[in-house]
Amino acid sequence: MEEKLITNEQLSMELYESFKKRKTMKPLSLTNTNLSVDDAYDIQMKNVKRAQEEGEVLSGKKIGLTSKGMQQLLNITEPDFGHLFKSMEIENGGTVSLDMTIQPKVEGEIAFVLKEDLEGPGVTIEDVFEATDYVCAAIEIVDSRIEDWQIKLVDTIADNGSSAFYVLGDNKVDINDVSLPDIEMTLYKNGEVANKGSGKEVLENPAMGAAWLANKLHDLGDSLKKGEVILSGAFTASPDAAAGDQFRCEFSELGTVEVKFK
């Protein structure tokens, strides 16, 4: 077997420095061609621990790669996830400085906020409904520390699911009052329609992603906690963001969420 060119510890440190300095690095999948999904999650967790040791506070998780198109593109059969910190939350209508990002993109999603712990194995959609305090409109600002977004699955997993910031809408909606797959979203960039999608694009039902995540975390010795925010996955492709851009996502039944860049 070919020896690994560099250890997970070394890769995690390089990735953490890229995050801190807001600079890109070569894909980890090129630096270490043997890198596995387990390695990638190990690298992610090493940096989550580093962040916590520096005072960051976990606020939830994000789910990515939920669309069939993205899964086919990366030749995978399940999503991935990353961690959210309280410092990543931007108020609805707030502004993100490009000095805080590298190559940001904007995604419209549904967020779940939990009222009780959700622990696998065997978590179902029904369990997700019972554990959810409310759902709301959300924007995730994704960003990559990998140069030119040249990512493979292990790159984005190691890079905390390519996450950067998130914005939650103001309307807190009872999950039993909406049909998640039927929620429609229109994403506006600078007042013009950038794309449209529905909840069906997210694993046929966004609650399926939350159930998958709870079960995946169990496999890794973890669980979802009361009060955590779960970003369930993008409804559509993600437009790039530049200085001066304004984004608004309008969701049927959930309302609007907005963010600006400077």
N, C-alpha and C positions, 0 to 999 in steps of 0.2 A: 504493500500500500504506500502511496506517495506521502511523504511526511508533510505535515502542515508547515507552511512557510512562516507563520506567525501565530502566537497564542491568542486565545480569546481575551485574556487580560490585556495584552498589548493592543489588540484591535479595539477593545472597549475604551481604553485610554485615548487612543487616537481619535475615536469618534467623539468622545466627550470634549476633547480639546477643540475639535471642529465646531461643536455646538457652542462652546464658550466663546470662541473667537469669531463665530459667524463666517466660517470659511469652509469650502467644500473639500472633499477628499476623494481619492479613487474608490471605486466600488470595492467593498470588502470581498465580494465574490471573485474579484480578479486578484486581490492580494492573497487570498487563501481559497484556492479552487476546490478544496475539500470541505468548505464550510457547510454545515448541515443546519436544518431548521432548529434542532435542539441547541446547536452552538449559537445561533442567532438570538434565540430567547435568552440564553445564558448571558450573552453580551448585553442585551437590553436590561436584564435584571441587575447586572453589575453597575450599570449607569443609573438605574433607578435608585439603587442603594447609595451611590455616590451623591446623587441629588438630595436624597433625604438627609444624609450626613451633613450636607451644607445648609440644611434648614428648610428644604422644600417639603410641602405637605400634600399627600395624595388626595385627589378629589374624585377620581373615577377612572374609567377606561374608555378607549375608543376602539371601534371595530372597523377594519378596512378590508378591501378586496371582496366586497359582498356581491358585486355584479357578475353575471355569467361571462360577460365580455372580458373583464379583467382576469377572472379565473382561467379562462381559456388562453388569454394572452400569456399568462405566467405558468400555464400548464399545472394548475393546482385544483384541488377539490374542496378546499375549505378556506374561510377567511383568515385574517391575522388580527392581532390586537396590539395596542400600546397603552401606556399609562398617562393619565391626566394629573396635573398638579394645579393647586389653587392659583398659582402665579400665572397660569396659562389662560385663565378666564378673563375675557374682555366684556365690559358691560354692553348691553344691547344699544346699538347706535354709536358705539365708541370707535376710537381710532387706533390703528396699529402703525407704528413707525417702521419703515423699511429697514432702519438700523437694527431692528430686533429680529430680522429674518434674513434669508439668503435668496431663495427663489420660490416665493409663496404662491399658493393656489387656493381657491375658495370652493368649499363644498357645502351644499345644503343637506341637512340631515334631521332626523327625529332624535331627540334626547329622552331617555328614561331616567327618572330620579327615583331611587329605591326608598321604601319605607321600612324594609326589613332585609336581613341578610338573604342572599341567594347562593346556595351551595350545592354543587353537584355531588355525586353523579346523578344522571337521570332527570335533570331539570327539563321541564316541558314549557311550551308556550303558556299553558294555564298557570304554571308556577310563576312565570314572569308577570302575568297579569296580577296575580295575588300579591306579589312583592313590590309592585310599582306604586309609588305615591302619586305621580302624575307624569304625563309626557308633555313636551313642548317643542316648538320650532328651534332649530339650532343651526349654526354655521361652524364648520371646522375649517381652520386655516391650516392646511398641510404645507410642509416645507421639507426639503431634503438636504442633508449634509453631504449627500453623494453628488458629485459633479454632474451637471446637466441632466439630473433625474435619470441617469442610466442605471436603474435599479433592477435587480432580480429579487425574488421573494426574500432570500436571506438578508439582502441589503436593507429592505424596508423594515423587516422585523427587528433587526439589530438596531436600527435607527428609530426605535420607539414608534413604529408604525408611521413614520414620516410625519409625525404630528408637531404642531407648534403652538396654536392658540385655539380657543373656542368661545363662541358667543351663544348665550341662551335667550330665547324669546321670553317675553313677559307673561304670556298666557299660559297658565298651568291647567292642563286639561285632564280630566279623569280618563284613564285608558279605556274604560268600559263605554265611554260615550262616543268613541270614534272607531272606524274601521281602518286600521293601520295600512293595509295594502292599497286601499282606495284613496288615501290622501294624495292630493296632487300638489306639486310644487313648481313654481316658476322662479327662476333665478335671473335677476336683473343686474347687469353691469353698466354703470353710468346711465341708468334709466332705460336701457334697451334690453330686450329679452336675450339672454345668453344661452339658456337651454331650459327644458322642461322635463319633468319626470314624475313618477309616482312611487308609492311605497312598495309596489310589486317588484320594483327593480332591486330591492334590498332583500335578497334571499326569499322572494315571494311574500315575505312578511317581516318587517323590522324586528318584531318580537322573537323571531327565530334566531336572529343574531345574538340577542341577549341570552337566550337559552344555550346557544352554542358556546358563548363566552364563559358562562358559569360552569359548564361541563369541562371546557378546555382548562380553565383555571384549576379545577379539581385535580386534573391530571398532573398539573404543575405544583400541587400542594397549596393552592390559594383559593380564595372565594370572593364573591362580590359582597360588599358591606352596605348596611343601612346608611342612607344619605349620599351614596355615590351616584355620580352622573355617568350614564352609559350612552356614548354617541354610537348610534346603531349602523352607520354606513351611508355613503353618498347616494343620493337619488340620481345624479347625473354626472357627466364628465366635469372636470374642475378647471375653470378658466384661470389664467394667470392674473396676478395682481401687481400693479405698479403704483408709484406715487400719484396721488390724486384720484385714484379709482374709488368708486363707491359701489357696494354690493347690497342688494336687498333680496331676500328669499321670502316669497309669499306662499304660505301653505293653506290649503283648504282646511277649515276647522281648527287650525292651530295658530293662525295669525302670521305676523311678520317678524323677521329678525334682520338686523342690518349691521354693517361694519364698513369703515372707511380706512384708507391707507394714506400715509403722508411720507 
